[in-house]
């Protein structure tokens, strides 16, 4: 699959930007749901889990130390950026703009902010977040590994391998996917994001004997597990 990239040169066309931004925001959880989304009202409508059906949005704690100007520091900054810009943050245009403003390089900030704000609007619409009654929404991801593609004291490219799960009781059954997010970084008094690119896989198969859980069971059980939080921008 061709990588979708956001950031980088400001000469990219606006039409391409808006298409790529919404797509990448959806792919940030590891799943492209554009071609799989069901019409509202025709998807699975499970009984809401106890508590709020929409994932709670948490503000990460302030970092104690800035990632160092080392290869290890670049990896930490890339992982933090990927973790921050996923999950509940993708449902909140105001919050995603603030987060992008904190981690983006000066040359890419306006492009990335525009991209992710547009993506947040697209995510809410595709997951039918504002439908009545409010659906159970699942947005989870976990980092699995990393690869340093390039490194100098002034720039770096780090590939983050992750798995994501997304679903909405109003529009799409829970599903998983694996992706590699490549984060390009520059040093600006700290590691800052210059661009993101997303590609599919590597995707390990499920054992043949493994039975996937029914959608209703997933919608009921997944919200009962609190997500781990690691990101420190």
Buried (B, 14 or more C-beta within 10 A) or exposed (E): EEEBBBBBEEEBEEEEBBEBBBBBBBBBBBBBBEEEBBEBEEBBBBEBBEEEBBBEEEEBEEEEEBBEBEBEBBBBBBBBBBBBBBBBBBBBBEBBBEBBEEBBBEBBBEBBBBBBBBBBBBBBBBBBBEBEEBBBBBBBBEBEEBEBEEBEEEBBBBBBBBBBBBBBBBBBBBBBBBBBBBBBBBBEEBBBBBBBBBBBEEEEEEEEEEEEEEBBEBBBEBBEEEBEEEBBB
